[in-house]
Amino acid sequence: MVTQFKAQPTTMAARGRENLELSEESIKLDSSIIAEDTELPKGSKITAVLDHGTSFWAHTSRLDVELQDGTSQSFFIKVISNTIGKNMVHGEFESMKTIYELSPEFAAKPVAWGAYQEAPDTYFFLCEYRDMTGDIPAPDEFTSHLAAMHKNSKSPTSKFGFHMDTYCGNLPQMNEWEDSWETFFTKNLKLALKLEAAARGWDPEFDELVPVVFDKVVPRLLRPLESEGRSIKPSLVHGDLWFSNSGVDATTNGSLIFDACCLYAHNEYEFGQWRPVCNRFGPDYLAAYQSHCEKSPPEEDYDGRLDLYKLRFNTHVSALFPENETLREQMLGDMRDLVQRYGGN
């Protein structure tokens, strides 16, 4: 599929799957259940179920299928358990469906999501399999598709949000429709902070930093986008676009994105995830994107906005992996920096 997952730290991946109570028994059932499911081409037979890639939260496999006419086809399946797992694969299906309908060259075709018939409380996401090279996409080719997706998308409500909850990792993000980007982002960041504090406990430094972030930093950086005659279009964004959620199709050499948790947002929100150096989508990718889509005015706030969006992603990641102490310090560092730069009167 669009998913040749890159290897992730084993301990984190194992812990995520264990938390979702995925058993080896339910993993083995996928071929017998999906073979009976009408989502695969009629008359097809599964010839192989092969472990494929690595995911923090799920078991991932490639299904090799013999079609009724004797030809072969492959699919990618992600299997996960319990109510959170159900919500995750549903949100991923709706996200990838929305991307595919807008930019079919940029994503593998999603086929189905649903529940196993024989394994209780077990759910799957199924899409076409796309073999990938293992490289990250070239800046200009990749960002040309991304910019087109941002520019050509249209929110069905003309608001910021999405028609259902989506999950970044195994935690939800706030997707309720809002007219104002500042209002939407504030709610989104507050949820991320709530999840982070629930996972790690309240940090005493929050008492000083958090009120300033919401009372001064967010209005200072986001309100100008929608004042003095300015406005921003709600654009479809991937929602978790780090380099491991992208790839290069081995057949077409075209860019692909996957594992999305979509929302309609300020297009620059996508790049908060690009700020950390470890993401590998560095300044050359931002420069390439800007050749296709200019910075939002006021341009002088661009770096500050991206650092604010980075805080949202780093807060969510800190909530996802509370055993990693450096992630909270990274988030606190983001807060201190933004408060120092934009927290004055």
ZADO-1210 file (C-alpha; in nm, 4 decimals, padded with zeros to 6 digits):
<atoms>
<atom x="00.0000" y="00.0000" z="00.0000" code="MET" pos="1"/>
<atom x="00.0783" y="00.3498" z="00.0274" code="VAL" pos="2"/>
<atom x="00.2391" y="00.2236" z="00.3374" code="THR" pos="3"/>
<atom x="00.5846" y="00.0924" z="00.3428" code="GLN" pos="4"/>
<atom x="00.6175" y="00.1972" z="00.7061" code="PHE" pos="5"/>
<atom x="00.9655" y="00.2969" z="00.8160" code="LYS" pos="6"/>
<atom x="01.1037" y="00.1168" z="01.1191" code="ALA" pos="7"/>
<atom x="01.0193" y="00.2828" z="01.4505" code="GLN" pos="8"/>
<atom x="01.1663" y="00.2248" z="01.7984" code="PRO" pos="9"/>
<atom x="01.0615" y="-00.1276" z="01.8942" code="THR" pos="10"/>
<atom x="00.9722" y="-00.0539" z="02.2562" code="THR" pos="11"/>
<atom x="00.7332" y="00.2270" z="02.1648" code="MET" pos="12"/>
<atom x="00.5725" y="00.0263" z="01.8861" code="ALA" pos="13"/>
<atom x="00.5243" y="-00.2765" z="02.1052" code="ALA" pos="14"/>
<atom x="00.3808" y="-00.0710" z="02.3886" code="ARG" pos="15"/>
<atom x="00.1301" y="00.0948" z="02.1580" code="GLY" pos="16"/>
<atom x="00.0042" y="-00.2361" z="02.0219" code="ARG" pos="17"/>
<atom x="-00.0148" y="-00.3938" z="02.3667" code="GLU" pos="18"/>
<atom x="-00.2236" y="-00.1023" z="02.4932" code="ASN" pos="19"/>
<atom x="-00.4725" y="-00.1793" z="02.2167" code="LEU" pos="20"/>
<atom x="-00.4881" y="-00.5451" z="02.3197" code="GLU" pos="21"/>
<atom x="-00.4201" y="-00.6884" z="01.9745" code="LEU" pos="22"/>
<atom x="-00.3696" y="-01.0645" z="02.0071" code="SER" pos="23"/>
<atom x="-00.1746" y="-01.2917" z="01.7772" code="GLU" pos="24"/>
<atom x="-00.4937" y="-01.4936" z="01.7304" code="GLU" pos="25"/>
<atom x="-00.6810" y="-01.1970" z="01.5870" code="SER" pos="26"/>
<atom x="-00.3873" y="-01.1118" z="01.3600" code="ILE" pos="27"/>
<atom x="-00.3941" y="-01.4603" z="01.2064" code="LYS" pos="28"/>
<atom x="-00.7652" y="-01.4354" z="01.1308" code="LEU" pos="29"/>
<atom x="-00.7334" y="-01.1574" z="00.8776" code="ASP" pos="30"/>
<atom x="-00.6895" y="-01.3784" z="00.5688" code="SER" pos="31"/>
<atom x="-00.9913" y="-01.6005" z="00.6390" code="SER" pos="32"/>
<atom x="-01.2174" y="-01.3069" z="00.7234" code="ILE" pos="33"/>
<atom x="-01.1142" y="-01.0696" z="00.4484" code="ILE" pos="34"/>
<atom x="-01.1310" y="-01.3519" z="00.1923" code="ALA" pos="35"/>
<atom x="-01.5031" y="-01.3753" z="00.2664" code="GLU" pos="36"/>
<atom x="-01.5502" y="-01.0000" z="00.2620" code="ASP" pos="37"/>
<atom x="-01.7039" y="-00.8366" z="-00.0417" code="THR" pos="38"/>
<atom x="-01.4493" y="-00.5530" z="-00.0290" code="GLU" pos="39"/>
<atom x="-01.1961" y="-00.7578" z="-00.2269" code="LEU" pos="40"/>
<atom x="-01.2652" y="-00.8226" z="-00.5975" code="PRO" pos="41"/>
<atom x="-01.5365" y="-01.0840" z="-00.6455" code="LYS" pos="42"/>
<atom x="-01.3998" y="-01.4351" z="-00.6796" code="GLY" pos="43"/>
<atom x="-01.0519" y="-01.3479" z="-00.5524" code="SER" pos="44"/>
<atom x="-00.8468" y="-01.5747" z="-00.3291" code="LYS" pos="45"/>
<atom x="-00.5810" y="-01.4678" z="-00.0801" code="ILE" pos="46"/>
<atom x="-00.2566" y="-01.6478" z="-00.1589" code="THR" pos="47"/>
<atom x="-00.0343" y="-01.4912" z="00.1084" code="ALA" pos="48"/>
<atom x="-00.0522" y="-01.2727" z="00.4182" code="VAL" pos="49"/>
<atom x="00.2899" y="-01.1228" z="00.4850" code="LEU" pos="50"/>
<atom x="00.3986" y="-00.8944" z="00.7668" code="ASP" pos="51"/>
<atom x="00.4755" y="-00.5617" z="00.6080" code="HIS" pos="52"/>
<atom x="00.6309" y="-00.2564" z="00.7681" code="GLY" pos="53"/>
<atom x="00.6111" y="-00.1256" z="01.1230" code="THR" pos="54"/>
<atom x="00.3482" y="00.0784" z="01.3018" code="SER" pos="55"/>
<atom x="00.3415" y="00.2166" z="01.6554" code="PHE" pos="56"/>
<atom x="-00.0178" y="00.1133" z="01.7127" code="TRP" pos="57"/>
<atom x="-00.1249" y="-00.1687" z="01.4803" code="ALA" pos="58"/>
<atom x="-00.0254" y="-00.4871" z="01.3023" code="HIS" pos="59"/>
<atom x="00.0388" y="-00.4250" z="00.9328" code="THR" pos="60"/>
<atom x="00.0429" y="-00.6800" z="00.6503" code="SER" pos="61"/>
<atom x="00.0413" y="-00.7187" z="00.2742" code="ARG" pos="62"/>
<atom x="-00.2318" y="-00.9370" z="00.1243" code="LEU" pos="63"/>
<atom x="-00.1435" y="-01.1079" z="-00.2038" code="ASP" pos="64"/>
<atom x="-00.4578" y="-01.1988" z="-00.3952" code="VAL" pos="65"/>
<atom x="-00.5282" y="-01.4125" z="-00.7010" code="GLU" pos="66"/>
<atom x="-00.8129" y="-01.2595" z="-00.8984" code="LEU" pos="67"/>
<atom x="-01.0847" y="-01.4548" z="-01.0731" code="GLN" pos="68"/>
<atom x="-00.9075" y="-01.4209" z="-01.4094" code="ASP" pos="69"/>
<atom x="-00.5841" y="-01.5645" z="-01.2664" code="GLY" pos="70"/>
<atom x="-00.3957" y="-01.2357" z="-01.2371" code="THR" pos="71"/>
<atom x="-00.2581" y="-01.1123" z="-00.9068" code="SER" pos="72"/>
<atom x="-00.3106" y="-00.8008" z="-00.6988" code="GLN" pos="73"/>
<atom x="-00.1882" y="-00.6879" z="-00.3574" code="SER" pos="74"/>
<atom x="-00.3518" y="-00.4943" z="-00.0758" code="PHE" pos="75"/>
<atom x="-00.2300" y="-00.3415" z="00.2472" code="PHE" pos="76"/>
<atom x="-00.4150" y="-00.4094" z="00.5724" code="ILE" pos="77"/>
<atom x="-00.3804" y="-00.2541" z="00.9149" code="LYS" pos="78"/>
<atom x="-00.5366" y="-00.4452" z="01.2058" code="VAL" pos="79"/>
<atom x="-00.6064" y="-00.2959" z="01.5469" code="ILE" pos="80"/>
<atom x="-00.8297" y="-00.3637" z="01.8478" code="SER" pos="81"/>
<atom x="-01.0826" y="-00.2057" z="02.0869" code="ASN" pos="82"/>
<atom x="-01.2874" y="00.1130" z="02.0582" code="THR" pos="83"/>
<atom x="-00.9859" y="00.3381" z="02.0122" code="ILE" pos="84"/>
<atom x="-00.8663" y="00.1122" z="01.7336" code="GLY" pos="85"/>
<atom x="-01.2078" y="00.1296" z="01.5675" code="LYS" pos="86"/>
<atom x="-01.2016" y="00.5085" z="01.5802" code="ASN" pos="87"/>
<atom x="-00.8453" y="00.5187" z="01.4481" code="MET" pos="88"/>
<atom x="-00.9069" y="00.3077" z="01.1367" code="VAL" pos="89"/>
<atom x="-01.2381" y="00.4827" z="01.0659" code="HIS" pos="90"/>
<atom x="-01.0688" y="00.8218" z="01.0857" code="GLY" pos="91"/>
<atom x="-00.7812" y="00.7035" z="00.8686" code="GLU" pos="92"/>
<atom x="-01.0192" y="00.5670" z="00.6053" code="PHE" pos="93"/>
<atom x="-01.2172" y="00.8919" z="00.5893" code="GLU" pos="94"/>
<atom x="-00.8935" y="01.0931" z="00.5771" code="SER" pos="95"/>
<atom x="-00.7341" y="00.8880" z="00.3000" code="MET" pos="96"/>
<atom x="-01.0621" y="00.8781" z="00.1081" code="LYS" pos="97"/>
<atom x="-01.0793" y="01.2578" z="00.1173" code="THR" pos="98"/>
<atom x="-00.7176" y="01.2911" z="-00.0010" code="ILE" pos="99"/>
<atom x="-00.7590" y="01.0266" z="-00.2722" code="TYR" pos="100"/>
<atom x="-01.0749" y="01.1857" z="-00.4121" code="GLU" pos="101"/>
<atom x="-00.8931" y="01.5183" z="-00.4403" code="LEU" pos="102"/>
<atom x="-00.5450" y="01.3953" z="-00.5415" code="SER" pos="103"/>
<atom x="-00.5536" y="01.0298" z="-00.6568" code="PRO" pos="104"/>
<atom x="-00.1938" y="01.0469" z="-00.7762" code="GLU" pos="105"/>
<atom x="-00.0809" y="01.1424" z="-00.4238" code="PHE" pos="106"/>
<atom x="-00.2268" y="00.8493" z="-00.2250" code="ALA" pos="107"/>
<atom x="-00.3109" y="00.4813" z="-00.2517" code="ALA" pos="108"/>
<atom x="-00.6795" y="00.4083" z="-00.3022" code="LYS" pos="109"/>
<atom x="-00.8524" y="00.3229" z="00.0273" code="PRO" pos="110"/>
<atom x="-01.0781" y="00.0190" z="-00.0094" code="VAL" pos="111"/>
<atom x="-01.2581" y="-00.0348" z="00.3204" code="ALA" pos="112"/>
<atom x="-01.2547" y="-00.0218" z="00.6941" code="TRP" pos="113"/>
<atom x="-01.4610" y="-00.2388" z="00.9238" code="GLY" pos="114"/>
<atom x="-01.4870" y="-00.5029" z="01.1945" code="ALA" pos="115"/>
<atom x="-01.3657" y="-00.8593" z="01.1854" code="TYR" pos="116"/>
<atom x="-01.6475" y="-01.1093" z="01.1714" code="GLN" pos="117"/>
<atom x="-01.4880" y="-01.3739" z="01.3924" code="GLU" pos="118"/>
<atom x="-01.2374" y="-01.1945" z="01.6157" code="ALA" pos="119"/>
<atom x="-01.4167" y="-00.9794" z="01.8730" code="PRO" pos="120"/>
<atom x="-01.3414" y="-00.6085" z="01.8971" code="ASP" pos="121"/>
<atom x="-01.0907" y="-00.6194" z="01.6098" code="THR" pos="122"/>
<atom x="-01.0924" y="-00.3690" z="01.3246" code="TYR" pos="123"/>
<atom x="-00.9112" y="-00.3165" z="00.9949" code="PHE" pos="124"/>
<atom x="-00.8175" y="-00.0564" z="00.7375" code="PHE" pos="125"/>
<atom x="-00.7687" y="-00.1864" z="00.3833" code="LEU" pos="126"/>
<atom x="-00.6207" y="-00.0110" z="00.0814" code="CYS" pos="127"/>
<atom x="-00.4389" y="-00.0914" z="-00.2377" code="GLU" pos="128"/>
<atom x="-00.0739" y="-00.1861" z="-00.1980" code="TYR" pos="129"/>
<atom x="00.1888" y="00.0434" z="-00.3464" code="ARG" pos="130"/>
<atom x="00.5498" y="-00.0699" z="-00.3406" code="ASP" pos="131"/>
<atom x="00.7865" y="00.2079" z="-00.2374" code="MET" pos="132"/>
<atom x="01.1553" y="00.2755" z="-00.2784" code="THR" pos="133"/>
<atom x="01.2380" y="00.3625" z="00.0828" code="GLY" pos="134"/>
<atom x="01.3473" y="00.7145" z="-00.0163" code="ASP" pos="135"/>
<atom x="01.1816" y="01.0352" z="00.0948" code="ILE" pos="136"/>
<atom x="01.0228" y="01.2378" z="-00.1869" code="PRO" pos="137"/>
<atom x="01.2163" y="01.5053" z="-00.3734" code="ALA" pos="138"/>
<atom x="01.1303" y="01.8554" z="-00.2480" code="PRO" pos="139"/>
<atom x="00.9791" y="02.0116" z="-00.5597" code="ASP" pos="140"/>
<atom x="00.7792" y="01.7113" z="-00.6803" code="GLU" pos="141"/>
<atom x="00.6455" y="01.6427" z="-00.3320" code="PHE" pos="142"/>
<atom x="00.5543" y="02.0002" z="-00.2443" code="THR" pos="143"/>
<atom x="00.3911" y="02.0621" z="-00.5822" code="SER" pos="144"/>
<atom x="00.1385" y="01.7881" z="-00.4997" code="HIS" pos="145"/>
<atom x="00.1000" y="01.9072" z="-00.1426" code="LEU" pos="146"/>
<atom x="00.0431" y="02.2685" z="-00.2465" code="ALA" pos="147"/>
<atom x="-00.2124" y="02.1578" z="-00.5060" code="ALA" pos="148"/>
<atom x="-00.3967" y="01.9567" z="-00.2398" code="MET" pos="149"/>
<atom x="-00.4012" y="02.2563" z="-00.0079" code="HIS" pos="150"/>
<atom x="-00.5110" y="02.5009" z="-00.2763" code="LYS" pos="151"/>
<atom x="-00.7675" y="02.2841" z="-00.4570" code="ASN" pos="152"/>
<atom x="-00.9423" y="02.1507" z="-00.1472" code="SER" pos="153"/>
<atom x="-01.2665" y="02.3014" z="-00.0266" code="LYS" pos="154"/>
<atom x="-01.4132" y="02.2611" z="00.3186" code="SER" pos="155"/>
<atom x="-01.7674" y="02.1201" z="00.2866" code="PRO" pos="156"/>
<atom x="-01.8878" y="02.3674" z="00.5498" code="THR" pos="157"/>
<atom x="-01.6491" y="02.6531" z="00.4592" code="SER" pos="158"/>
<atom x="-01.5248" y="02.6164" z="00.8179" code="LYS" pos="159"/>
<atom x="-01.2171" y="02.4784" z="00.9903" code="PHE" pos="160"/>
<atom x="-01.2468" y="02.1205" z="01.1154" code="GLY" pos="161"/>
<atom x="-01.3470" y="01.7817" z="00.9774" code="PHE" pos="162"/>
<atom x="-01.6671" y="01.5807" z="00.9572" code="HIS" pos="163"/>
<atom x="-01.5505" y="01.3321" z="01.2215" code="MET" pos="164"/>
<atom x="-01.2857" y="01.2847" z="01.4875" code="ASP" pos="165"/>
<atom x="-00.9483" y="01.1698" z="01.3605" code="THR" pos="166"/>
<atom x="-00.6591" y="01.0307" z="01.5605" code="TYR" pos="167"/>
<atom x="-00.2962" y="01.1360" z="01.5533" code="CYS" pos="168"/>
<atom x="-00.1398" y="00.8177" z="01.6889" code="GLY" pos="169"/>
<atom x="-00.3870" y="00.6703" z="01.9351" code="ASN" pos="170"/>
<atom x="-00.5057" y="01.0072" z="02.0672" code="LEU" pos="171"/>
<atom x="-00.7871" y="01.2205" z="01.9233" code="PRO" pos="172"/>
<atom x="-00.7552" y="01.5721" z="01.7915" code="GLN" pos="173"/>
<atom x="-01.0210" y="01.8430" z="01.8101" code="MET" pos="174"/>
<atom x="-01.2090" y="01.8573" z="01.4787" code="ASN" pos="175"/>
<atom x="-01.5324" y="02.0407" z="01.5646" code="GLU" pos="176"/>
<atom x="-01.6252" y="02.2926" z="01.2957" code="TRP" pos="177"/>
<atom x="-01.5305" y="02.6542" z="01.3685" code="GLU" pos="178"/>
<atom x="-01.5567" y="02.9724" z="01.1626" code="ASP" pos="179"/>
<atom x="-01.2394" y="03.1199" z="01.3117" code="SER" pos="180"/>
<atom x="-00.8969" y="02.9627" z="01.2722" code="TRP" pos="181"/>
<atom x="-00.7825" y="03.1229" z="01.5970" code="GLU" pos="182"/>
<atom x="-01.0762" y="02.9659" z="01.7819" code="THR" pos="183"/>
<atom x="-01.0236" y="02.6275" z="01.6175" code="PHE" pos="184"/>
<atom x="-00.6509" y="02.6194" z="01.6869" code="PHE" pos="185"/>
<atom x="-00.6989" y="02.7301" z="02.0478" code="THR" pos="186"/>
<atom x="-00.9367" y="02.4401" z="02.1119" code="LYS" pos="187"/>
<atom x="-00.7036" y="02.1996" z="01.9311" code="ASN" pos="188"/>
<atom x="-00.4018" y="02.3051" z="02.1373" code="LEU" pos="189"/>
<atom x="-00.5997" y="02.2959" z="02.4634" code="LYS" pos="190"/>
<atom x="-00.6999" y="01.9359" z="02.3956" code="LEU" pos="191"/>
<atom x="-00.3389" y="01.8406" z="02.3204" code="ALA" pos="192"/>
<atom x="-00.2281" y="02.0036" z="02.6463" code="LEU" pos="193"/>
<atom x="-00.5064" y="01.8282" z="02.8398" code="LYS" pos="194"/>
<atom x="-00.3958" y="01.4909" z="02.6996" code="LEU" pos="195"/>
<atom x="-00.0310" y="01.5666" z="02.7763" code="GLU" pos="196"/>
<atom x="-00.1040" y="01.6657" z="03.1364" code="ALA" pos="197"/>
<atom x="-00.3226" y="01.3560" z="03.1815" code="ALA" pos="198"/>
<atom x="-00.0376" y="01.1357" z="03.0584" code="ALA" pos="199"/>
<atom x="00.2431" y="01.2993" z="03.2592" code="ARG" pos="200"/>
<atom x="00.0886" y="01.5103" z="03.5352" code="GLY" pos="201"/>
<atom x="00.0756" y="01.8889" z="03.5619" code="TRP" pos="202"/>
<atom x="00.4109" y="02.0632" z="03.5464" code="ASP" pos="203"/>
<atom x="00.4491" y="02.3623" z="03.7857" code="PRO" pos="204"/>
<atom x="00.5902" y="02.5686" z="03.4994" code="GLU" pos="205"/>
<atom x="00.2543" y="02.5386" z="03.3218" code="PHE" pos="206"/>
<atom x="00.1038" y="02.7784" z="03.5766" code="ASP" pos="207"/>
<atom x="00.3194" y="03.0577" z="03.4386" code="GLU" pos="208"/>
<atom x="00.3460" y="02.9614" z="03.0707" code="LEU" pos="209"/>
<atom x="00.0049" y="02.8271" z="02.9698" code="VAL" pos="210"/>
<atom x="-00.2028" y="03.1412" z="03.0442" code="PRO" pos="211"/>
<atom x="00.0389" y="03.3552" z="02.8450" code="VAL" pos="212"/>
<atom x="00.0334" y="03.1133" z="02.5508" code="VAL" pos="213"/>
<atom x="-00.3454" y="03.1298" z="02.5244" code="PHE" pos="214"/>
<atom x="-00.4054" y="03.4892" z="02.6318" code="ASP" pos="215"/>
<atom x="-00.1242" y="03.6556" z="02.4391" code="LYS" pos="216"/>
<atom x="00.0794" y="03.4324" z="02.2065" code="VAL" pos="217"/>
<atom x="-00.2061" y="03.2693" z="02.0153" code="VAL" pos="218"/>
<atom x="-00.3982" y="03.5969" z="01.9544" code="PRO" pos="219"/>
<atom x="-00.0773" y="03.7794" z="01.8652" code="ARG" pos="220"/>
<atom x="00.0183" y="03.5261" z="01.5958" code="LEU" pos="221"/>
<atom x="-00.3159" y="03.4038" z="01.4608" code="LEU" pos="222"/>
<atom x="-00.5561" y="03.6966" z="01.4883" code="ARG" pos="223"/>
<atom x="-00.3752" y="03.9025" z="01.2210" code="PRO" pos="224"/>
<atom x="-00.4476" y="03.6247" z="00.9694" code="LEU" pos="225"/>
<atom x="-00.8191" y="03.7070" z="00.9933" code="GLU" pos="226"/>
<atom x="-00.8238" y="04.0826" z="01.0597" code="SER" pos="227"/>
<atom x="-00.7675" y="04.4095" z="00.8721" code="GLU" pos="228"/>
<atom x="-00.9293" y="04.2602" z="00.5623" code="GLY" pos="229"/>
<atom x="-00.7229" y="03.9411" z="00.5654" code="ARG" pos="230"/>
<atom x="-00.8686" y="03.5910" z="00.5533" code="SER" pos="231"/>
<atom x="-00.7435" y="03.2350" z="00.5164" code="ILE" pos="232"/>
<atom x="-00.9083" y="02.9450" z="00.3393" code="LYS" pos="233"/>
<atom x="-00.9661" y="02.6209" z="00.5311" code="PRO" pos="234"/>
<atom x="-00.7367" y="02.3817" z="00.3421" code="SER" pos="235"/>
<atom x="-00.7289" y="02.0047" z="00.3589" code="LEU" pos="236"/>
<atom x="-00.4132" y="01.9052" z="00.5459" code="VAL" pos="237"/>
<atom x="-00.2709" y="01.5601" z="00.6121" code="HIS" pos="238"/>
<atom x="-00.2498" y="01.6361" z="00.9833" code="GLY" pos="239"/>
<atom x="00.0596" y="01.4306" z="01.0713" code="ASP" pos="240"/>
<atom x="00.2931" y="01.4814" z="00.7768" code="LEU" pos="241"/>
<atom x="00.6338" y="01.3780" z="00.9028" code="TRP" pos="242"/>
<atom x="00.8745" y="01.2073" z="00.6646" code="PHE" pos="243"/>
<atom x="00.7772" y="00.8531" z="00.7675" code="SER" pos="244"/>
<atom x="00.4234" y="00.9172" z="00.6459" code="ASN" pos="245"/>
<atom x="00.5490" y="00.9836" z="00.2940" code="SER" pos="246"/>
<atom x="00.7227" y="00.7795" z="00.0281" code="GLY" pos="247"/>
<atom x="00.8117" y="00.7337" z="-00.3364" code="VAL" pos="248"/>
<atom x="00.6186" y="00.4910" z="-00.5556" code="ASP" pos="249"/>
<atom x="00.8641" y="00.2354" z="-00.6954" code="ALA" pos="250"/>
<atom x="00.6715" y="00.2110" z="-01.0243" code="THR" pos="251"/>
<atom x="00.5841" y="00.5735" z="-01.0987" code="THR" pos="252"/>
<atom x="00.8540" y="00.7515" z="-00.8912" code="ASN" pos="253"/>
<atom x="00.5756" y="00.9799" z="-00.7749" code="GLY" pos="254"/>
<atom x="00.5284" y="01.1053" z="-00.4201" code="SER" pos="255"/>
<atom x="00.2802" y="00.9372" z="-00.1879" code="LEU" pos="256"/>
<atom x="00.1397" y="01.0267" z="00.1518" code="ILE" pos="257"/>
<atom x="-00.0400" y="00.7960" z="00.3940" code="PHE" pos="258"/>
<atom x="-00.1513" y="00.7405" z="00.7548" code="ASP" pos="259"/>
<atom x="-00.3401" y="01.0710" z="00.7529" code="ALA" pos="260"/>
<atom x="-00.5534" y="01.2304" z="01.0252" code="CYS" pos="261"/>
<atom x="-00.7063" y="01.5038" z="00.8155" code="CYS" pos="262"/>
<atom x="-00.8660" y="01.8337" z="00.8984" code="LEU" pos="263"/>
<atom x="-00.9398" y="02.1586" z="00.7163" code="TYR" pos="264"/>
<atom x="-00.6901" y="02.4050" z="00.8593" code="ALA" pos="265"/>
<atom x="-00.4594" y="02.6933" z="00.7771" code="HIS" pos="266"/>
<atom x="-00.2322" y="02.5359" z="00.5153" code="ASN" pos="267"/>
<atom x="00.0795" y="02.6425" z="00.7111" code="GLU" pos="268"/>
<atom x="-00.0365" y="02.4297" z="01.0051" code="TYR" pos="269"/>
<atom x="00.1020" y="02.1317" z="00.8093" code="GLU" pos="270"/>
<atom x="00.4541" y="02.2659" z="00.8601" code="PHE" pos="271"/>
<atom x="00.4517" y="02.2703" z="01.2394" code="GLY" pos="272"/>
<atom x="00.5376" y="01.9030" z="01.2015" code="GLN" pos="273"/>
<atom x="00.8323" y="01.9978" z="00.9773" code="TRP" pos="274"/>
<atom x="01.0001" y="02.2267" z="01.2305" code="ARG" pos="275"/>
<atom x="01.1900" y="01.9601" z="01.4280" code="PRO" pos="276"/>
<atom x="01.5170" y="01.8788" z="01.2469" code="VAL" pos="277"/>
<atom x="01.4555" y="01.5048" z="01.2896" code="CYS" pos="278"/>
<atom x="01.1642" y="01.5240" z="01.0465" code="ASN" pos="279"/>
<atom x="01.3970" y="01.5615" z="00.7466" code="ARG" pos="280"/>
<atom x="01.1552" y="01.7966" z="00.5691" code="PHE" pos="281"/>
<atom x="01.3947" y="02.0862" z="00.6118" code="GLY" pos="282"/>
<atom x="01.4231" y="02.4402" z="00.4719" code="PRO" pos="283"/>
<atom x="01.4590" y="02.3114" z="00.1162" code="ASP" pos="284"/>
<atom x="01.1098" y="02.1606" z="00.1361" code="TYR" pos="285"/>
<atom x="00.9604" y="02.4814" z="00.2748" code="LEU" pos="286"/>
<atom x="01.1325" y="02.6839" z="00.0041" code="ALA" pos="287"/>
<atom x="01.0036" y="02.4446" z="-00.2617" code="ALA" pos="288"/>
<atom x="00.6496" y="02.4702" z="-00.1232" code="TYR" pos="289"/>
<atom x="00.6661" y="02.8493" z="-00.1259" code="GLN" pos="290"/>
<atom x="00.7484" y="02.8404" z="-00.4963" code="SER" pos="291"/>
<atom x="00.4001" y="02.6910" z="-00.5406" code="HIS" pos="292"/>
<atom x="00.2141" y="02.8692" z="-00.2614" code="CYS" pos="293"/>
<atom x="00.3150" y="03.1975" z="-00.0997" code="GLU" pos="294"/>
<atom x="00.3327" y="03.2644" z="00.2734" code="LYS" pos="295"/>
<atom x="00.0161" y="03.3963" z="00.4325" code="SER" pos="296"/>
<atom x="00.0206" y="03.7642" z="00.5246" code="PRO" pos="297"/>
<atom x="00.1470" y="03.9105" z="00.7451" code="PRO" pos="298"/>
<atom x="00.4669" y="03.7414" z="00.6266" code="GLU" pos="299"/>
<atom x="00.6700" y="03.8793" z="00.9170" code="GLU" pos="300"/>
<atom x="00.4781" y="03.6453" z="01.1500" code="ASP" pos="301"/>
<atom x="00.5489" y="03.3342" z="00.9417" code="TYR" pos="302"/>
<atom x="00.8283" y="03.1904" z="01.1579" code="ASP" pos="303"/>
<atom x="00.6334" y="03.2581" z="01.4752" code="GLY" pos="304"/>
<atom x="00.3216" y="03.0894" z="01.3377" code="ARG" pos="305"/>
<atom x="00.5164" y="02.7780" z="01.2423" code="LEU" pos="306"/>
<atom x="00.6754" y="02.7657" z="01.5873" code="ASP" pos="307"/>
<atom x="00.3289" y="02.7928" z="01.7424" code="LEU" pos="308"/>
<atom x="00.2082" y="02.5075" z="01.5227" code="TYR" pos="309"/>
<atom x="00.5200" y="02.3131" z="01.6220" code="LYS" pos="310"/>
<atom x="00.4169" y="02.3523" z="01.9864" code="LEU" pos="311"/>
<atom x="00.0847" y="02.1835" z="01.9065" code="ARG" pos="312"/>
<atom x="00.2582" y="01.8830" z="01.7470" code="PHE" pos="313"/>
<atom x="00.5250" y="01.8541" z="02.0160" code="ASN" pos="314"/>
<atom x="00.2577" y="01.8681" z="02.2872" code="THR" pos="315"/>
<atom x="00.0652" y="01.5865" z="02.1219" code="HIS" pos="316"/>
<atom x="00.3794" y="01.3748" z="02.0774" code="VAL" pos="317"/>
<atom x="00.4689" y="01.4279" z="02.4433" code="SER" pos="318"/>
<atom x="00.1235" y="01.2930" z="02.5324" code="ALA" pos="319"/>
<atom x="00.1721" y="00.9918" z="02.3051" code="LEU" pos="320"/>
<atom x="00.5036" y="00.8842" z="02.4606" code="PHE" pos="321"/>
<atom x="00.5082" y="00.9882" z="02.8282" code="PRO" pos="322"/>
<atom x="00.8017" y="00.7573" z="02.9065" code="GLU" pos="323"/>
<atom x="01.0298" y="00.9831" z="02.6994" code="ASN" pos="324"/>
<atom x="01.1288" y="01.2702" z="02.9308" code="GLU" pos="325"/>
<atom x="01.2946" y="01.4723" z="02.6558" code="THR" pos="326"/>
<atom x="00.9593" y="01.5231" z="02.4820" code="LEU" pos="327"/>
<atom x="00.8113" y="01.7254" z="02.7684" code="ARG" pos="328"/>
<atom x="01.1249" y="01.9358" z="02.7937" code="GLU" pos="329"/>
<atom x="01.1038" y="01.9943" z="02.4198" code="GLN" pos="330"/>
<atom x="00.7431" y="02.1123" z="02.4597" code="MET" pos="331"/>
<atom x="00.8310" y="02.3364" z="02.7549" code="LEU" pos="332"/>
<atom x="01.1165" y="02.4815" z="02.5524" code="GLY" pos="333"/>
<atom x="00.8701" y="02.5699" z="02.2757" code="ASP" pos="334"/>
<atom x="00.6441" y="02.7436" z="02.5278" code="MET" pos="335"/>
<atom x="00.9281" y="02.9396" z="02.6879" code="ARG" pos="336"/>
<atom x="01.0510" y="03.0571" z="02.3486" code="ASP" pos="337"/>
<atom x="00.7067" y="03.1673" z="02.2270" code="LEU" pos="338"/>
<atom x="00.6290" y="03.3450" z="02.5557" code="VAL" pos="339"/>
<atom x="00.9625" y="03.5246" z="02.5456" code="GLN" pos="340"/>
<atom x="00.9115" y="03.6365" z="02.1843" code="ARG" pos="341"/>
<atom x="00.5389" y="03.7104" z="02.1748" code="TYR" pos="342"/>
<atom x="00.4108" y="03.7164" z="02.5318" code="GLY" pos="343"/>
<atom x="00.4686" y="04.0838" z="02.6029" code="GLY" pos="344"/>
<atom x="00.2060" y="04.3562" z="02.6070" code="ASN" pos="345"/>
</atoms>
